[in-house]
Amino acid sequence: MISPAGRPTRRIVPCLAAATALLLAATACGGGARAGSPTDKITSITVLDYYTEKSEHDQWDQVLTACGRTAGVRVEQTSVPPASLIPAVLRRASSRTLPDLLMLDNADLQQIAQTGALTPLDRYGVDTRDVAEGILSAGTYQGKVYGLAPYVSTVALFYNKKMLAEAGVAVPDTWDELKAAAARLTRPGRYGMAVDANATFEGTWQFLPFLWSNGGDEKKLDTPQAAQALRLWVDLVKSGSMSTSVLNWTQADVHDQFAAGRTAMMINGPWRIPAMEKDRNLDWGVAPIPVPRAGRTPVAPLGGEVWTVPQNASKARQAKAAEVLNCLNSASTMLTLAGQHHTVPSRGAVAARYAEQNPSMAVFVKGAEGARARTRELGVRWPRAATAIYTAIQSALTGRQTPEEALRQAQRTATRD
């Protein structure tokens, strides 16, 4: 989530209200301290991201350097820990030292765009053709595109081929088939199914495909559709097909359980594929997440980071930053990045070519076509709903409340002023 970029391990800072006034004041003064006219000679630009893991940082350094060379500038990259990025953005905005190019988790974009700190990309002719609606919406605020993702990610169902074959179990397509398969695959020392149901945005992220594919909606959580989705997870735990430890597992933990043979199926993302490919004892496959009833189309959440051009006093610097951003979102760069991080190129034609070259990614490419941005419905109010959802999951899976009770409470929490 790199750890390949795009997975939702980076928790969103849920409340920016206290800093909004300060940030608006800073951006009103020009945002950056660097003055200049559009004709100024720009030799370097600054970049801020959260790619602190060495191999990932080095990969991005190479890509940014190459795109900087294309734009005729030197790129000075700074990486901060994921949890520190949004506080750093707010702090640097207040001191008028925002970078020229800024990477954000796509679920953070609307909160930052709301403050006025970002520049609409249409001012610079950034190419958004052949980008799926869901992917484009992840970088959109109030009808304008402020961020563009070179690649995206989502989740799917991984399964142990050998275990399913030995149990005579087909890869499940529906919820009923999932429950039946998980039960037959469960035995001492092994569970049939594993998810990340912990009390973070990761838990919400993994639940969203079940909520959305059943017609549930984060705008109104106390519906039968939402309760049915949560009931599925409760039933898997109650039946013993899924460990109660899912309440504490991260996506990395779920992967470790799968790799160790302690679960036969799991929900996870494509960033786990490199580790699984190295494990010669693991014979695995990947399929779409099961849907409530046959014939339905799974709807998964969209992960990934968007690149933005912050406001500053130098239009020339902004133009150069936009050139680099355009390069990051070119077909050749997308393919390079997707290959490095096991993610999905954001342009349809490029993604299709990538799936042909990498069959294990085909399910994720297909899933990304219809994937939904987490902020699409609620915008800046998404973090509160996400917190309410994972709180409801915890309450229902521990038996403190029924799914209906937990989601009624979640709805009250999400809509409380």
Buried (B, 14 or more C-beta within 10 A) or exposed (E): BBBBBBBBBBBBBBEBEEBBEBBBBBBEEBBBEBEBEEEBEBEEBBBBBBBBBEEBBEBBBEBBEBBBEBBEBBBBBEBBEBEBBBEBBBBBBBEBBBBBBBBBBBBBBBBBBBBBBBBBBEEBEBEBEEBBBBBBBBBBBEEBBBBBBBBBBBBBBBBBEBBBEEBEBEBBBBBBBBBBBBBBBBEEEBBBBBBBBBBBBBBBBBBBBBBBBBBBBBEBBBBBBBBBBBBBBBBBBEBEBBBEBBBBBBBBBBBBBBBEBBBBBBBBBBBBBEBBEEEEEBBBBBBBBBBBEEEBEBBBBBBBBBBBBBBBBBBBBBBBBBBBBBBBBBEEBBBBBBBBBBBBBBBBEBBBBBBEEBEBBBBBBBBBBBBBBBBBBBBBBBBBBBBBBBBBBBBBBEEEBBBBBBBBBBBEBBBEE
